């Protein structure tokens, strides 16, 4: 199946939206410490807002670079671009998004920001799934796919804005 011209424009736009979206943040994993005879409450590592902001940027910078590379590839698509070629072009972005999910969940975040980070992480999966859907788009479902992608990108973008605010970072720019 070939990716058609109207879809190319939409996909190029969605890829740009995705790069804006991913100035993401993460959440902390709690650990439990046990003594021989006493059980202690989990002791969370304390992280400053500034350190969390730097940590967040370290996670999302490579993701944004990968998404920007995808945008460049998507802009070169033509009516002869196949679904498998589009999916192949998207695969590094899908992998980067999935990696960001894992890293964000594994890292420690200020306790007041954990819920927002969890929301952000939960909003990554749908966008990644949308990109995986590039392998099955056809003329009958291209418009629906593009609408779903735009909705998911917008949802993730909102979560990103909240987490960036929580971490004292400026709003995301076109480069993340």
Buried (B, 14 or more C-beta within 10 A) or exposed (E): EBBBEEBBBBBBBBBBBBBBBBBBBBBBEEEEEEEEEEEEEEEBEEBEBEBBBBBBBEBBBEBBBBBBBBBEBBEEBEEEBEBEBBBEBBBBBBEBBBBBBEBBBEBBBBEEBBEBBBBBBBBBBBBBBBBEBBBEBEEEEBEEBBEBBBEBBBBBBBBBBBBBBBBEBEEBEEEB
